[in-house]
Amino acid sequence: MQQDQFIKEIAAEFEHEKNITAETKFQQLKSWDSMHALIVIARIDELCNVMLSADDLKKAKTIQDLYQMVIRQKSS
């Protein structure tokens, strides 16, 4: 999956947020909570067949970081 498509898919999970980009610090979004964490993990698994952990989400600061984690896991 290309980065632009990944961002679009993840941004869709934050329907009330605007202007989500690769540099968006997703944990600072107003709507971010533990439920969104689970939703993002499940959505990434569904889209990319990669299971990120809660620790992965804690380490990631931006959506770009999430994408890079996915790419690394798929290539290993």
PyMOL commands that set and color helices and strands:
alter all, ss='L'
color gray80, all
select helices_A, chain A and resi 3-11+26-28+34-48+54-59+63-75
alter helices_A, ss='H'
color red, helices_A
deselect
rebuild
show_as cartoon
